[in-house]
């Protein structure tokens, strides 16, 4: 049973998240030759204030833009 876990910054629409789930499921089904019913996808969304690179959060980076 493949498990695909993705962590993203909050802010995508439900339709975008649904599309991602479908795309990941399709890719796993094709690449691994497994049944769709065995594929699990978990999306974890985190606030932009809780994701940083180089000591700068995404929220801070977006404020500077």
PDB file of N, H, CA, C and O in Angstrom:
ATOM      1  N   UNK A   1       0.846  -1.171   0.000  1.00  0.00           N
ATOM      2  CA  UNK A   1       0.000   0.000   0.000  1.00  0.00           C
ATOM      3  C   UNK A   1       0.895   1.240   0.000  1.00  0.00           C
ATOM      4  O   UNK A   1       1.472   1.573   1.035  1.00  0.00           O
ATOM      5  N   UNK A   2       1.024   1.927  -1.133  1.00  0.00           N
ATOM      6  H   UNK A   2       0.556   1.656  -1.974  1.00  0.00           H
ATOM      7  CA  UNK A   2       1.820   3.147  -1.182  1.00  0.00           C
ATOM      8  C   UNK A   2       1.175   4.259  -0.354  1.00  0.00           C
ATOM      9  O   UNK A   2      -0.044   4.433  -0.370  1.00  0.00           O
ATOM     10  N   UNK A   3       2.002   4.996   0.361  1.00  0.00           N
ATOM     11  H   UNK A   3       2.991   4.854   0.374  1.00  0.00           H
ATOM     12  CA  UNK A   3       1.564   6.170   1.107  1.00  0.00           C
ATOM     13  C   UNK A   3       2.382   7.348   0.618  1.00  0.00           C
ATOM     14  O   UNK A   3       3.610   7.342   0.706  1.00  0.00           O
ATOM     15  N   UNK A   4       1.701   8.357   0.104  1.00  0.00           N
ATOM     16  H   UNK A   4       0.703   8.363   0.033  1.00  0.00           H
ATOM     17  CA  UNK A   4       2.352   9.569  -0.385  1.00  0.00           C
ATOM     18  C   UNK A   4       1.998  10.692   0.580  1.00  0.00           C
ATOM     19  O   UNK A   4       0.823  10.984   0.798  1.00  0.00           O
ATOM     20  N   UNK A   5       3.018  11.321   1.155  1.00  0.00           N
ATOM     21  H   UNK A   5       3.974  11.084   0.977  1.00  0.00           H
ATOM     22  CA  UNK A   5       2.802  12.428   2.079  1.00  0.00           C
ATOM     23  C   UNK A   5       3.405  13.691   1.486  1.00  0.00           C
ATOM     24  O   UNK A   5       4.548  13.692   1.029  1.00  0.00           O
ATOM     25  N   UNK A   6       2.625  14.764   1.498  1.00  0.00           N
ATOM     26  H   UNK A   6       1.696  14.763   1.869  1.00  0.00           H
ATOM     27  CA  UNK A   6       3.067  16.039   0.940  1.00  0.00           C
ATOM     28  C   UNK A   6       2.811  17.124   1.980  1.00  0.00           C
ATOM     29  O   UNK A   6       1.727  17.200   2.558  1.00  0.00           O
ATOM     30  N   UNK A   7       3.813  17.958   2.209  1.00  0.00           N
ATOM     31  H   UNK A   7       4.694  17.896   1.740  1.00  0.00           H
ATOM     32  CA  UNK A   7       3.654  19.103   3.096  1.00  0.00           C
ATOM     33  C   UNK A   7       3.697  20.363   2.247  1.00  0.00           C
ATOM     34  O   UNK A   7       4.621  20.560   1.457  1.00  0.00           O
ATOM     35  N   UNK A   8       2.690  21.216   2.416  1.00  0.00           N
ATOM     36  H   UNK A   8       1.939  21.056   3.057  1.00  0.00           H
ATOM     37  CA  UNK A   8       2.623  22.461   1.656  1.00  0.00           C
ATOM     38  C   UNK A   8       2.216  23.608   2.558  1.00  0.00           C
ATOM     39  O   UNK A   8       1.653  23.409   3.635  1.00  0.00           O
ATOM     40  N   UNK A   9       2.511  24.801   2.101  1.00  0.00           N
ATOM     41  H   UNK A   9       2.969  24.962   1.227  1.00  0.00           H
ATOM     42  CA  UNK A   9       2.054  25.999   2.794  1.00  0.00           C
ATOM     43  C   UNK A   9       0.565  26.169   2.514  1.00  0.00           C
ATOM     44  O   UNK A   9       0.108  25.940   1.394  1.00  0.00           O
ATOM     45  N   UNK A  10      -0.180  26.568   3.525  1.00  0.00           N
ATOM     46  H   UNK A  10       0.192  26.754   4.435  1.00  0.00           H
ATOM     47  CA  UNK A  10      -1.615  26.804   3.368  1.00  0.00           C
ATOM     48  C   UNK A  10      -1.869  27.844   2.287  1.00  0.00           C
ATOM     49  O   UNK A  10      -1.031  28.705   2.018  1.00  0.00           O
ATOM     50  N   UNK A  11      -3.041  27.746   1.676  1.00  0.00           N
ATOM     51  H   UNK A  11      -3.722  27.047   1.895  1.00  0.00           H
ATOM     52  CA  UNK A  11      -3.430  28.788   0.750  1.00  0.00           C
ATOM     53  C   UNK A  11      -3.944  28.290  -0.581  1.00  0.00           C
ATOM     54  O   UNK A  11      -4.406  29.087  -1.397  1.00  0.00           O
ATOM     55  N   UNK A  12      -3.877  26.999  -0.821  1.00  0.00           N
ATOM     56  H   UNK A  12      -3.502  26.351  -0.158  1.00  0.00           H
ATOM     57  CA  UNK A  12      -4.416  26.469  -2.069  1.00  0.00           C
ATOM     58  C   UNK A  12      -5.915  26.247  -1.940  1.00  0.00           C
ATOM     59  O   UNK A  12      -6.437  26.042  -0.844  1.00  0.00           O
ATOM     60  N   UNK A  13      -6.584  26.292  -3.059  1.00  0.00           N
ATOM     61  H   UNK A  13      -6.160  26.459  -3.949  1.00  0.00           H
ATOM     62  CA  UNK A  13      -8.030  26.081  -3.055  1.00  0.00           C
ATOM     63  C   UNK A  13      -8.318  24.588  -2.894  1.00  0.00           C
ATOM     64  O   UNK A  13      -7.457  23.753  -3.171  1.00  0.00           O
ATOM     65  N   UNK A  14      -9.521  24.255  -2.448  1.00  0.00           N
ATOM     66  H   UNK A  14     -10.221  24.933  -2.222  1.00  0.00           H
ATOM     67  CA  UNK A  14      -9.897  22.838  -2.385  1.00  0.00           C
ATOM     68  C   UNK A  14      -9.756  22.147  -3.741  1.00  0.00           C
ATOM     69  O   UNK A  14      -9.381  20.976  -3.807  1.00  0.00           O
ATOM     70  N   UNK A  15     -10.054  22.866  -4.815  1.00  0.00           N
ATOM     71  H   UNK A  15     -10.358  23.817  -4.762  1.00  0.00           H
ATOM     72  CA  UNK A  15      -9.932  22.283  -6.148  1.00  0.00           C
ATOM     73  C   UNK A  15      -8.471  21.984  -6.493  1.00  0.00           C
ATOM     74  O   UNK A  15      -8.186  20.956  -7.107  1.00  0.00           O
ATOM     75  N   UNK A  16      -7.543  22.862  -6.111  1.00  0.00           N
ATOM     76  H   UNK A  16      -7.774  23.697  -5.612  1.00  0.00           H
ATOM     77  CA  UNK A  16      -6.122  22.618  -6.353  1.00  0.00           C
ATOM     78  C   UNK A  16      -5.640  21.401  -5.569  1.00  0.00           C
ATOM     79  O   UNK A  16      -4.898  20.571  -6.094  1.00  0.00           O
ATOM     80  N   UNK A  17      -6.062  21.300  -4.319  1.00  0.00           N
ATOM     81  H   UNK A  17      -6.665  21.974  -3.893  1.00  0.00           H
ATOM     82  CA  UNK A  17      -5.668  20.159  -3.498  1.00  0.00           C
ATOM     83  C   UNK A  17      -6.242  18.867  -4.069  1.00  0.00           C
ATOM     84  O   UNK A  17      -5.560  17.843  -4.098  1.00  0.00           O
ATOM     85  N   UNK A  18      -7.483  18.910  -4.520  1.00  0.00           N
ATOM     86  H   UNK A  18      -8.038  19.742  -4.496  1.00  0.00           H
ATOM     87  CA  UNK A  18      -8.113  17.729  -5.113  1.00  0.00           C
ATOM     88  C   UNK A  18      -7.369  17.292  -6.358  1.00  0.00           C
ATOM     89  O   UNK A  18      -7.159  16.100  -6.585  1.00  0.00           O
ATOM     90  N   UNK A  19      -6.969  18.276  -7.170  1.00  0.00           N
ATOM     91  H   UNK A  19      -7.140  19.244  -6.986  1.00  0.00           H
ATOM     92  CA  UNK A  19      -6.222  17.989  -8.392  1.00  0.00           C
ATOM     93  C   UNK A  19      -4.869  17.355  -8.066  1.00  0.00           C
ATOM     94  O   UNK A  19      -4.423  16.439  -8.757  1.00  0.00           O
ATOM     95  N   UNK A  20      -4.225  17.844  -7.017  1.00  0.00           N
ATOM     96  H   UNK A  20      -4.587  18.588  -6.455  1.00  0.00           H
ATOM     97  CA  UNK A  20      -2.948  17.277  -6.590  1.00  0.00           C
ATOM     98  C   UNK A  20      -3.130  15.821  -6.168  1.00  0.00           C
ATOM     99  O   UNK A  20      -2.340  14.959  -6.553  1.00  0.00           O
ATOM    100  N   UNK A  21      -4.157  15.548  -5.385  1.00  0.00           N
ATOM    101  H   UNK A  21      -4.798  16.248  -5.072  1.00  0.00           H
ATOM    102  CA  UNK A  21      -4.427  14.173  -4.945  1.00  0.00           C
ATOM    103  C   UNK A  21      -4.618  13.256  -6.155  1.00  0.00           C
ATOM    104  O   UNK A  21      -4.060  12.160  -6.209  1.00  0.00           O
ATOM    105  N   UNK A  22      -5.406  13.716  -7.113  1.00  0.00           N
ATOM    106  H   UNK A  22      -5.859  14.606  -7.069  1.00  0.00           H
ATOM    107  CA  UNK A  22      -5.645  12.906  -8.310  1.00  0.00           C
ATOM    108  C   UNK A  22      -4.354  12.680  -9.088  1.00  0.00           C
ATOM    109  O   UNK A  22      -4.078  11.559  -9.515  1.00  0.00           O
ATOM    110  N   UNK A  23      -3.565  13.729  -9.276  1.00  0.00           N
ATOM    111  H   UNK A  23      -3.790  14.639  -8.929  1.00  0.00           H
ATOM    112  CA  UNK A  23      -2.313  13.602 -10.010  1.00  0.00           C
ATOM    113  C   UNK A  23      -1.331  12.661  -9.342  1.00  0.00           C
ATOM    114  O   UNK A  23      -0.675  11.866 -10.015  1.00  0.00           O
ATOM    115  N   UNK A  24      -1.225  12.741  -8.033  1.00  0.00           N
ATOM    116  H   UNK A  24      -1.758  13.387  -7.487  1.00  0.00           H
ATOM    117  CA  UNK A  24      -0.325  11.857  -7.298  1.00  0.00           C
ATOM    118  C   UNK A  24      -0.810  10.412  -7.367  1.00  0.00           C
ATOM    119  O   UNK A  24      -0.012   9.488  -7.527  1.00  0.00           O
ATOM    120  N   UNK A  25      -2.120  10.224  -7.245  1.00  0.00           N
ATOM    121  H   UNK A  25      -2.768  10.974  -7.115  1.00  0.00           H
ATOM    122  CA  UNK A  25      -2.688   8.881  -7.330  1.00  0.00           C
ATOM    123  C   UNK A  25      -2.449   8.289  -8.715  1.00  0.00           C
ATOM    124  O   UNK A  25      -2.051   7.131  -8.845  1.00  0.00           O
ATOM    125  N   UNK A  26      -2.693   9.089  -9.744  1.00  0.00           N
ATOM    126  H   UNK A  26      -3.017  10.029  -9.639  1.00  0.00           H
ATOM    127  CA  UNK A  26      -2.456   8.630 -11.115  1.00  0.00           C
ATOM    128  C   UNK A  26      -0.999   8.231 -11.315  1.00  0.00           C
ATOM    129  O   UNK A  26      -0.711   7.185 -11.896  1.00  0.00           O
ATOM    130  N   UNK A  27      -0.081   9.067 -10.834  1.00  0.00           N
ATOM    131  H   UNK A  27      -0.315   9.918 -10.362  1.00  0.00           H
ATOM    132  CA  UNK A  27       1.349   8.794 -11.010  1.00  0.00           C
ATOM    133  C   UNK A  27       1.773   7.526 -10.284  1.00  0.00           C
ATOM    134  O   UNK A  27       2.524   6.722 -10.837  1.00  0.00           O
ATOM    135  N   UNK A  28       1.307   7.336  -9.067  1.00  0.00           N
ATOM    136  H   UNK A  28       0.696   7.988  -8.618  1.00  0.00           H
ATOM    137  CA  UNK A  28       1.659   6.134  -8.307  1.00  0.00           C
ATOM    138  C   UNK A  28       1.079   4.888  -8.961  1.00  0.00           C
ATOM    139  O   UNK A  28       1.742   3.853  -9.033  1.00  0.00           O
ATOM    140  N   UNK A  29      -0.146   4.986  -9.432  1.00  0.00           N
ATOM    141  H   UNK A  29      -0.685   5.827  -9.373  1.00  0.00           H
ATOM    142  CA  UNK A  29      -0.786   3.846 -10.089  1.00  0.00           C
ATOM    143  C   UNK A  29       0.024   3.420 -11.319  1.00  0.00           C
ATOM    144  O   UNK A  29       0.256   2.231 -11.537  1.00  0.00           O
ATOM    145  N   UNK A  30       0.441   4.385 -12.102  1.00  0.00           N
ATOM    146  H   UNK A  30       0.253   5.351 -11.925  1.00  0.00           H
ATOM    147  CA  UNK A  30       1.211   4.096 -13.316  1.00  0.00           C
ATOM    148  C   UNK A  30       2.621   3.610 -12.996  1.00  0.00           C
ATOM    149  O   UNK A  30       3.063   2.588 -13.522  1.00  0.00           O
ATOM    150  N   UNK A  31       3.317   4.331 -12.147  1.00  0.00           N
ATOM    151  H   UNK A  31       2.959   5.161 -11.720  1.00  0.00           H
ATOM    152  CA  UNK A  31       4.724   4.016 -11.866  1.00  0.00           C
ATOM    153  C   UNK A  31       4.906   2.713 -11.102  1.00  0.00           C
ATOM    154  O   UNK A  31       5.882   1.992 -11.309  1.00  0.00           O
ATOM    155  N   UNK A  32       3.957   2.416 -10.215  1.00  0.00           N
ATOM    156  H   UNK A  32       3.165   3.002 -10.047  1.00  0.00           H
ATOM    157  CA  UNK A  32       4.107   1.247  -9.350  1.00  0.00           C
ATOM    158  C   UNK A  32       3.252   0.062  -9.772  1.00  0.00           C
ATOM    159  O   UNK A  32       3.365  -1.026  -9.208  1.00  0.00           O
ATOM    160  N   UNK A  33       2.397   0.276 -10.766  1.00  0.00           N
ATOM    161  H   UNK A  33       2.305   1.160 -11.224  1.00  0.00           H
ATOM    162  CA  UNK A  33       1.501  -0.785 -11.239  1.00  0.00           C
ATOM    163  C   UNK A  33       0.692  -1.396 -10.091  1.00  0.00           C
ATOM    164  O   UNK A  33       0.638  -2.612  -9.910  1.00  0.00           O
ATOM    165  N   UNK A  34       0.067  -0.496  -9.324  1.00  0.00           N
ATOM    166  H   UNK A  34       0.111   0.492  -9.470  1.00  0.00           H
ATOM    167  CA  UNK A  34      -0.778  -0.933  -8.202  1.00  0.00           C
ATOM    168  C   UNK A  34      -2.192  -0.407  -8.411  1.00  0.00           C
ATOM    169  O   UNK A  34      -2.417   0.516  -9.194  1.00  0.00           O
ATOM    170  N   UNK A  35      -3.121  -0.998  -7.712  1.00  0.00           N
ATOM    171  H   UNK A  35      -2.938  -1.748  -7.076  1.00  0.00           H
ATOM    172  CA  UNK A  35      -4.511  -0.563  -7.784  1.00  0.00           C
ATOM    173  C   UNK A  35      -4.690   0.774  -7.066  1.00  0.00           C
ATOM    174  O   UNK A  35      -4.091   1.011  -6.017  1.00  0.00           O
ATOM    175  N   UNK A  36      -5.522   1.644  -7.644  1.00  0.00           N
ATOM    176  H   UNK A  36      -6.008   1.451  -8.496  1.00  0.00           H
ATOM    177  CA  UNK A  36      -5.807   2.958  -7.034  1.00  0.00           C
ATOM    178  C   UNK A  36      -6.312   2.808  -5.604  1.00  0.00           C
ATOM    179  O   UNK A  36      -6.025   3.637  -4.740  1.00  0.00           O
ATOM    180  N   UNK A  37      -7.062   1.745  -5.371  1.00  0.00           N
ATOM    181  H   UNK A  37      -7.295   1.072  -6.073  1.00  0.00           H
ATOM    182  CA  UNK A  37      -7.670   1.583  -4.045  1.00  0.00           C
ATOM    183  C   UNK A  37      -6.642   1.324  -2.956  1.00  0.00           C
ATOM    184  O   UNK A  37      -6.962   1.418  -1.771  1.00  0.00           O
ATOM    185  N   UNK A  38      -5.408   0.999  -3.340  1.00  0.00           N
ATOM    186  H   UNK A  38      -5.148   0.924  -4.302  1.00  0.00           H
ATOM    187  CA  UNK A  38      -4.367   0.755  -2.336  1.00  0.00           C
ATOM    188  C   UNK A  38      -3.512   1.992  -2.063  1.00  0.00           C
ATOM    189  O   UNK A  38      -2.675   1.977  -1.161  1.00  0.00           O
ATOM    190  N   UNK A  39      -3.713   3.052  -2.829  1.00  0.00           N
ATOM    191  H   UNK A  39      -4.393   3.065  -3.562  1.00  0.00           H
ATOM    192  CA  UNK A  39      -2.871   4.255  -2.718  1.00  0.00           C
ATOM    193  C   UNK A  39      -3.475   5.214  -1.703  1.00  0.00           C
ATOM    194  O   UNK A  39      -4.669   5.511  -1.740  1.00  0.00           O
ATOM    195  N   UNK A  40      -2.640   5.686  -0.809  1.00  0.00           N
ATOM    196  H   UNK A  40      -1.670   5.444  -0.779  1.00  0.00           H
ATOM    197  CA  UNK A  40      -3.053   6.661   0.199  1.00  0.00           C
ATOM    198  C   UNK A  40      -2.287   7.952  -0.049  1.00  0.00           C
ATOM    199  O   UNK A  40      -1.092   7.924  -0.344  1.00  0.00           O
ATOM    200  N   UNK A  41      -2.978   9.088   0.072  1.00  0.00           N
ATOM    201  H   UNK A  41      -3.949   9.110   0.312  1.00  0.00           H
ATOM    202  CA  UNK A  41      -2.350  10.401  -0.065  1.00  0.00           C
ATOM    203  C   UNK A  41      -2.712  11.226   1.157  1.00  0.00           C
ATOM    204  O   UNK A  41      -3.884  11.337   1.518  1.00  0.00           O
ATOM    205  N   UNK A  42      -1.696  11.806   1.795  1.00  0.00           N
ATOM    206  H   UNK A  42      -0.744  11.716   1.502  1.00  0.00           H
ATOM    207  CA  UNK A  42      -1.908  12.677   2.943  1.00  0.00           C
ATOM    208  C   UNK A  42      -1.310  14.037   2.611  1.00  0.00           C
ATOM    209  O   UNK A  42      -0.127  14.143   2.287  1.00  0.00           O
ATOM    210  N   UNK A  43      -2.138  15.076   2.693  1.00  0.00           N
ATOM    211  H   UNK A  43      -3.099  14.990   2.956  1.00  0.00           H
ATOM    212  CA  UNK A  43      -1.659  16.441   2.491  1.00  0.00           C
ATOM    213  C   UNK A  43      -1.630  17.132   3.839  1.00  0.00           C
ATOM    214  O   UNK A  43      -2.617  17.129   4.574  1.00  0.00           O
ATOM    215  N   UNK A  44      -0.498  17.721   4.152  1.00  0.00           N
ATOM    216  H   UNK A  44       0.304  17.724   3.555  1.00  0.00           H
ATOM    217  CA  UNK A  44      -0.352  18.475   5.401  1.00  0.00           C
ATOM    218  C   UNK A  44      -0.108  19.924   5.036  1.00  0.00           C
ATOM    219  O   UNK A  44       0.847  20.246   4.329  1.00  0.00           O
ATOM    220  N   UNK A  45      -0.967  20.787   5.519  1.00  0.00           N
ATOM    221  H   UNK A  45      -1.743  20.526   6.094  1.00  0.00           H
ATOM    222  CA  UNK A  45      -0.813  22.208   5.251  1.00  0.00           C
ATOM    223  C   UNK A  45      -0.326  22.905   6.515  1.00  0.00           C
ATOM    224  O   UNK A  45      -0.826  22.659   7.612  1.00  0.00           O
ATOM    225  N   UNK A  46       0.649  23.771   6.339  1.00  0.00           N
ATOM    226  H   UNK A  46       1.055  23.972   5.448  1.00  0.00           H
ATOM    227  CA  UNK A  46       1.189  24.525   7.466  1.00  0.00           C
ATOM    228  C   UNK A  46       1.068  26.017   7.172  1.00  0.00           C
ATOM    229  O   UNK A  46       1.138  26.427   6.013  1.00  0.00           O
ATOM    230  N   UNK A  47       0.889  26.826   8.202  1.00  0.00           N
ATOM    231  H   UNK A  47       0.833  26.493   9.144  1.00  0.00           H
ATOM    232  CA  UNK A  47       0.818  28.271   8.000  1.00  0.00           C
ATOM    233  C   UNK A  47       2.145  28.811   7.462  1.00  0.00           C
ATOM    234  O   UNK A  47       3.208  28.253   7.735  1.00  0.00           O
ATOM    235  N   UNK A  48       2.071  29.894   6.701  1.00  0.00           N
ATOM    236  H   UNK A  48       1.208  30.348   6.479  1.00  0.00           H
ATOM    237  CA  UNK A  48       3.295  30.470   6.135  1.00  0.00           C
ATOM    238  C   UNK A  48       4.217  31.050   7.194  1.00  0.00           C
ATOM    239  O   UNK A  48       5.381  31.339   6.915  1.00  0.00           O
ATOM    240  N   UNK A  49       3.707  31.223   8.406  1.00  0.00           N
ATOM    241  H   UNK A  49       2.761  30.989   8.633  1.00  0.00           H
ATOM    242  CA  UNK A  49       4.549  31.692   9.512  1.00  0.00           C
ATOM    243  C   UNK A  49       5.328  30.550  10.164  1.00  0.00           C
ATOM    244  O   UNK A  49       6.198  30.790  11.001  1.00  0.00           O
ATOM    245  N   UNK A  50       5.018  29.310   9.782  1.00  0.00           N
ATOM    246  H   UNK A  50       4.311  29.115   9.102  1.00  0.00           H
ATOM    247  CA  UNK A  50       5.667  28.138  10.379  1.00  0.00           C
ATOM    248  C   UNK A  50       6.607  27.435   9.408  1.00  0.00           C
ATOM    249  O   UNK A  50       7.044  26.315   9.676  1.00  0.00           O
ATOM    250  N   UNK A  51       6.922  28.069   8.293  1.00  0.00           N
ATOM    251  H   UNK A  51       6.567  28.978   8.076  1.00  0.00           H
ATOM    252  CA  UNK A  51       7.802  27.470   7.276  1.00  0.00           C
ATOM    253  C   UNK A  51       8.864  28.496   6.950  1.00  0.00           C
ATOM    254  O   UNK A  51       8.557  29.601   6.500  1.00  0.00           O
ATOM    255  N   UNK A  52      10.109  28.130   7.176  1.00  0.00           N
ATOM    256  H   UNK A  52      10.358  27.233   7.541  1.00  0.00           H
ATOM    257  CA  UNK A  52      11.198  29.091   6.958  1.00  0.00           C
ATOM    258  C   UNK A  52      12.349  28.457   6.206  1.00  0.00           C
ATOM    259  O   UNK A  52      12.577  27.249   6.270  1.00  0.00           O
ATOM    260  N   UNK A  53      13.065  29.303   5.498  1.00  0.00           N
ATOM    261  H   UNK A  53      12.880  30.285   5.447  1.00  0.00           H
ATOM    262  CA  UNK A  53      14.316  28.920   4.847  1.00  0.00           C
ATOM    263  C   UNK A  53      15.287  30.083   5.058  1.00  0.00           C
ATOM    264  O   UNK A  53      14.944  31.243   4.827  1.00  0.00           O
ATOM    265  N   UNK A  54      16.479  29.761   5.491  1.00  0.00           N
ATOM    266  H   UNK A  54      16.758  28.819   5.678  1.00  0.00           H
ATOM    267  CA  UNK A  54      17.458  30.813   5.731  1.00  0.00           C
ATOM    268  C   UNK A  54      17.014  31.795   6.803  1.00  0.00           C
ATOM    269  O   UNK A  54      17.320  32.984   6.721  1.00  0.00           O
ATOM    270  N   UNK A  55      16.296  31.307   7.807  1.00  0.00           N
ATOM    271  H   UNK A  55      16.047  30.341   7.873  1.00  0.00           H
ATOM    272  CA  UNK A  55      15.813  32.108   8.932  1.00  0.00           C
ATOM    273  C   UNK A  55      14.788  33.170   8.521  1.00  0.00           C
ATOM    274  O   UNK A  55      14.597  34.156   9.232  1.00  0.00           O
ATOM    275  N   UNK A  56      14.137  32.972   7.389  1.00  0.00           N
ATOM    276  H   UNK A  56      14.292  32.171   6.811  1.00  0.00           H
ATOM    277  CA  UNK A  56      13.093  33.878   6.938  1.00  0.00           C
ATOM    278  C   UNK A  56      11.856  33.041   6.634  1.00  0.00           C
ATOM    279  O   UNK A  56      11.910  32.112   5.829  1.00  0.00           O
ATOM    280  N   UNK A  57      10.742  33.376   7.281  1.00  0.00           N
ATOM    281  H   UNK A  57      10.698  34.131   7.935  1.00  0.00           H
ATOM    282  CA  UNK A  57       9.520  32.620   7.013  1.00  0.00           C
ATOM    283  C   UNK A  57       8.950  33.033   5.652  1.00  0.00           C
ATOM    284  O   UNK A  57       9.291  34.082   5.105  1.00  0.00           O
ATOM    285  N   UNK A  58       8.094  32.196   5.138  1.00  0.00           N
ATOM    286  H   UNK A  58       7.816  31.344   5.582  1.00  0.00           H
ATOM    287  CA  UNK A  58       7.450  32.520   3.868  1.00  0.00           C
ATOM    288  C   UNK A  58       6.608  33.780   4.024  1.00  0.00           C
ATOM    289  O   UNK A  58       6.546  34.604   3.112  1.00  0.00           O
ATOM    290  N   UNK A  59       5.963  33.932   5.175  1.00  0.00           N
ATOM    291  H   UNK A  59       6.013  33.263   5.916  1.00  0.00           H
ATOM    292  CA  UNK A  59       5.164  35.134   5.427  1.00  0.00           C
ATOM    293  C   UNK A  59       6.043  36.380   5.372  1.00  0.00           C
ATOM    294  O   UNK A  59       5.664  37.387   4.775  1.00  0.00           O
ATOM    295  N   UNK A  60       7.218  36.310   5.998  1.00  0.00           N
ATOM    296  H   UNK A  60       7.527  35.492   6.483  1.00  0.00           H
ATOM    297  CA  UNK A  60       8.138  37.456   5.969  1.00  0.00           C
ATOM    298  C   UNK A  60       8.619  37.734   4.553  1.00  0.00           C
ATOM    299  O   UNK A  60       8.689  38.888   4.129  1.00  0.00           O
ATOM    300  N   UNK A  61       8.949  36.679   3.825  1.00  0.00           N
ATOM    301  H   UNK A  61       8.892  35.741   4.169  1.00  0.00           H
ATOM    302  CA  UNK A  61       9.405  36.838   2.445  1.00  0.00           C
ATOM    303  C   UNK A  61       8.327  37.475   1.590  1.00  0.00           C
ATOM    304  O   UNK A  61       8.616  38.349   0.772  1.00  0.00           O
ATOM    305  N   UNK A  62       7.074  37.042   1.774  1.00  0.00           N
ATOM    306  H   UNK A  62       6.839  36.332   2.439  1.00  0.00           H
ATOM    307  CA  UNK A  62       5.963  37.601   0.996  1.00  0.00           C
ATOM    308  C   UNK A  62       5.710  39.066   1.334  1.00  0.00           C
ATOM    309  O   UNK A  62       5.308  39.841   0.467  1.00  0.00           O
ATOM    310  N   UNK A  63       5.941  39.448   2.580  1.00  0.00           N
ATOM    311  H   UNK A  63       6.267  38.819   3.285  1.00  0.00           H
ATOM    312  CA  UNK A  63       5.746  40.837   2.984  1.00  0.00           C
ATOM    313  C   UNK A  63       6.780  41.749   2.309  1.00  0.00           C
ATOM    314  O   UNK A  63       6.495  42.915   2.034  1.00  0.00           O
ATOM    315  N   UNK A  64       7.950  41.230   2.051  1.00  0.00           N
ATOM    316  H   UNK A  64       8.182  40.284   2.275  1.00  0.00           H
ATOM    317  CA  UNK A  64       9.026  42.008   1.427  1.00  0.00           C
ATOM    318  C   UNK A  64       8.814  42.199  -0.060  1.00  0.00           C
ATOM    319  O   UNK A  64       9.393  43.099  -0.668  1.00  0.00           O
ATOM    320  N   UNK A  65       7.981  41.347  -0.647  1.00  0.00           N
ATOM    321  H   UNK A  65       7.511  40.615  -0.153  1.00  0.00           H
ATOM    322  CA  UNK A  65       7.766  41.398  -2.108  1.00  0.00           C
ATOM    323  C   UNK A  65       6.887  42.553  -2.498  1.00  0.00           C
ATOM    324  O   UNK A  65       6.607  42.743  -3.682  1.00  0.00           O
TER     325      UNK A  65
END
